[in-house]
């Protein structure tokens, strides 16, 4: 197959053709077990019948009317999100980057409305990832993604992740928002400490700043709670969601309290396709399955099984020094002799019929279906063990 796409992607040596649940088949007919989940997107696996039915029904009813109108599907999804979170209002868009872009714009506008233009600084964490737009990649604090696009937006300060002292030193009357991922997914599956998130909440309150939680990767059941902030005993002022929200169909959302959302006056922000009926219908169907006690309990239980299996593999092979994460967002840290080779291990796994991810050069990341069953978990680990054996002799 000739690749006519732009060269910013390094595609794997396999072309998926069709899939069901946690199994994927290539154009050559080979079967793969998917423990990557489309980078934490396919929350219910591939082609879940409830999502297919919701999409099909909506496709025969209404596709798109623009943001000049609201729809029953958009209001139904917004109600689900606000009924089960801190939020009162929802802005719909099409991706996590768009949701974060909206969140950062809202944080600045809210501060301008209530305090003036001087209160515009956003504090974020080094090695965070918030998207690829110019604003979000600047807030992300990873020069490898942003340096080539300078000059970057100003008014952004970066502190080390989980460093309470650094946050205390940085925050002040100029700060409009503190932005945190409850788990830094792209940078190694690093969970925030309770001390850090609770300090961030308290310091934001003290300095009249907003706490923005990027739950694009951790939200909608991924950690065993509907939202990861529930593990920490804090509530944000703004939260962003995408990935699992649509179960594989593109959609993003920014959630906010009523007083904060009020700064999004008519015409201040928008999205042509945001909240379209197709995406919202699928997301409603996904939400209704994910936000069930038995589903969330399964996420926690299967996450523990998967972590235990990875630790056992690490102890027997010496390839992993640490396994961390929460629910079904898991990172296995390569031991010192294998540092920098996570990409090679992902390639070896693919050769053995297993789809997994990296989270930086030193971490193997798994973000499988929230409905991962024991059969697929066990078969996936068997393939990973075989891949590790080949990887170690390469």
Secondary structure, DSSP 8 states (H G I E B T S, - for coil): ----S-TT----S--EEEEEBTEEEETT--EEEESSHHHHT-TT-BS-HHHHHHHHHHHTT-----TTS--HHHHHHHHHHHHTSS-SEEEEESSHHHHHHHHHHHHHHHHHHHT-TT--EEEEETT----SSHHHHHHHT-HHHHGGG-S--SSEEEE-TT-HHHHHHH-STTEEEEEE-SEETTTT-EE--HHHHHHHHHHHHHTT-EEEEE-TTTTTTTTSSSSGGGGTT---SEEEE-GGGGTTS--EEEEE-HHHHTTS-TTSS--SSTT-HHHHHHHHHHHHHHTSHHHHHHHHHHHHHHHHHHHHHHHHHS-EEEEEEETTEEEEEE-GGGTT-HHHHHHHHHHTTEE-EESSTTEEEE---TT--HHHHHHHHHHHHHHHHHHHH-
